[in-house]
Amino acid sequence: MHTSAEETVQARLILSPHRSARLRVVLTYLAEDPLAVRMAFPAEFSLDDSAEGPSGDDIVWVFGRQLLSAGLELPSGAGDVHVRPVVGRRTLVELRAPEGTALVRFDTADLRRFLWRSRLLVPEGEEHLHLDADRALAELLG
């Protein structure tokens, strides 16, 4: 039985009202972390200007699956991640970090397909059946 769903999609990093850059984003859903989705962006798009430079590892954002789902229909989010629909069957994901803000535009169909695959693993409303409180506490306490 599969315990994860992964999909690589093309998106656009919005640089200004008239400029954007194409980038690959890997969307991941893990049944053992049923409330979350992961978006991995190539390291070269990092906003971190540390003296050491990007390590080469993807930049991974983890946030609620429900936030992504709700944001396809209505502006959603609080804090560091906001998701909202835009004209032309597109969805914007805004990621806020101390280094700056990134605005990434996705084809809504790609996000819907990914969410559909995640729901095959863990249907909405059944996430609690897949939570492992002991494992989560152990990870938290490190």
Secondary structure, 3 states (H helix, E strand, C coil): CCCEEEEEEEEEEEEECCEEEEEEEEEEEECCCCCEEEEEECHHHCCCCCCCCCCCCCEEEEEEHHHHHHHCCCCEEECCEEEEEECCCEEEEEEEECCEEEEEEEEHHHHHHHHHHHHHHCCCCCHHHHCCHHHHHHHHHC
